[in-house]
Amino acid sequence: MKTNQPADVTQLLLAWNNGDSAALDNLIPVVYDELRRVARRYMRAEGPGHTLQATALVNDAYLRLVDQRRVSWQNRAHFFGVAAQIIRRVLVDHARARHRLKRGGNVVRVEFSEQAAASAPSLPQMDVVALNDALNRLENRDPQQSRIIELRFFGGLSIEETAEALNISPATVKRNWAFARAWLYREMVSRMDAHDVRKV
């Protein structure tokens, strides 16, 4: 996620952390615009008839984010790292609610691809709940790789921002990003194949 003045975002977060309510007022437009960009990216991959709109995703994520009273904000990357977790929860909660209502029809589907990561395989549209479950399995194997996927995919953070959020080198992020995407690709394809075999 990019803003015009990342240093100002960090300063505003720290001021808000220290109880400055005016800092929150100044932070709101910047944060809201960033969340809206991420939401639009998700919704572009959605088919017609999807019930979760970008505005609803942004509003829900935003409300959960500003309600984080126990978080001691360190910097902009930390803030958007938490945002990535919240966006993931919003999407999964919505998909599960739809699944319960429709018994498997019209679940939330997301595009697991990124132009900047040309070397790693990408998946076609997939069920966001299945992606969440795969990420949970990846977390059991390698928590850092799971977190990198979450920050980059759900949070839209760059390699450098992800490195900053996790306090690791950009080279480590690149290596783990490529490996984790390849692992997820194999995991998701094998699950889809197994599901297709059970349906026959």
N, C-alpha and C positions, 0 to 999 in steps of 0.2 A: 504494500500500500504506500502510495506516495502522497506527500503533502508539500505545499510550497515552502513551508517553514517548519521542518521537523524539530529543530531546536526549540522553537516557541511552544510546540505541542508538549515537549518534555517539561519545559518550565511551567506551563499551565497545569500539567498533571501534578507536578511536585507542589505547586501552590495550592491546588485543590486538596491534595493529600494533607496539607498543613491547615486545612479549614477555611481557605479563601473561597467563599462562594462566588465572588466575581470571576475568579479563574474558571470556574465551571461554566459560567455564562459565556465566556469567550471561547471555551473549548467546544461547546455544543455544536456550533456550525461546522467546524473542521471535522470533528468526529462523525457527525451525521453524514456529511458529504462522502467521507471515506466508506462508511458502511453502505451507503446507497450505491457506490460504484461496485462494491463486492456483490451486493444483491442483484444488481442489473446483470452482472456477469453470469450468475446462477440462472436467472430467469430467462436469459437468451437461449439457454440449452433446453428449456422446458417446451413441451408440446402444447397445442391449444387445449383449453379446458382445464388447465392447472389452477387449483384453487388458492394457492399461496402466491400472493402478489409481492413484487419487490418492496413496495411500501410497507406491507404488513411484516415482511421479514426484517426490514430495517427498524421499524418501530418496536417490534418484539425484542430484537437483539439490543437495541439502544436502551430500552427500559431495563432490561436485565443487567446491562453493562453499568449504567449509572447507579444502579442499586447495590453495586459491589462495595459495601461499606468496610469490609474487613481487609480489602486488598491495599497493600502499601505500594502505590505505583512508583516504579523505578524510572521508567522512560517510555517513550512512544512505542518502541518495539514490544515492551512488556504489556502495554495497554492493548495493542492490537493482537498480541498473543492470547490474551484473555478473551478478546473479541472473537478470535477464531474458535475457541472452545464453545462460546455462547452461540455463535452462528451454527456450528455443528449440532448443538443440542436443539436449537429451534427447528432446523430442517428435519432432524430425526424425530422429534416430538410430533411435528406436523405429519410426517410420512406414516408414523405408527397410528396416529389418530385416523388418517384416511384409510389405512389398511384395515383397521377395526371396522370402520363404517362400510367399506366396500368389499371386505373379505378378499383383499389381494388386487383389486382393480385400481388403476390410476395412482399407484404409489409415486412418491416424489422421485424423479429421475434426474441425475446430474451428469454433466459431461466431465469426465476425468481426463483432461488434456490441458496442455499449456504450451503455447508457441515457443516460449523461452527454453523449454526443456526438450529439445528436439531429439536427444539421444535416447531418451527413455520411451518405452512403449506407452501408448495411450489406449484407453478403453472407450467403446461406444457408450451411449447412455446406459446408466445402471441405476438400480434401486439404491437410494441413499441409505436406507436401513442396512442393506447388504454391505455397502461400503463401510458404514459405521462398525458393523460386526467384524469385518475383515480388519479394520484398524485396531479393534480391541484385541484380535488374535495377534496382530503384529506387535502391539504393545506388550503382550506377554513374552514375545521373543526378543524384542528390542525397543524399549520405551522411547529412546531418542529418535529412532527412525519413525515411529508412529507420530511423535510430536512434530517432527519436521514436515510430514505429510499434512498434518492438521494445520500447521502455521501457513504453509505454502498454499495448500488447496482451499481450506476453509477460511483462512485469514487473508489470503492474497499477498503475503509478505514476500519480498524479494529474497534472494540468497543472502545478501548482506544483512537485511533486517532479521531474517531467521537466525543467522549466526549471532547477531547482537542479543536477540531474545533468549537464546539458549546458552549464551556465553561460550561459544565454540567458534572455530575458524570457518570462513566461507568455504574453504577446500573440503572440510569435513561435512558441511551441509551438502555440497554438490555430490560428493561420493555417496553419502547416505540417502540423499534424495533419489539418485539414479537407482540404487539398490532397492530401496523401499518401493518405488514405483514398479520396478520389475517384479518384485515379490507379490505386490498387490495384483498386478496384471495376471500372473499365474494363478493366484488364489481365486480371483473373481472368475476367470475363464473356467477353471476346473469346477467351481461351484455352479456356474451357469450350465456347463456340460452335464454335470450330475443331475441337475434339476430337469434338464431336457430329457435325459434317459428315464427318469422316474415318471415323466408324463407320458411316455410311449407305452 
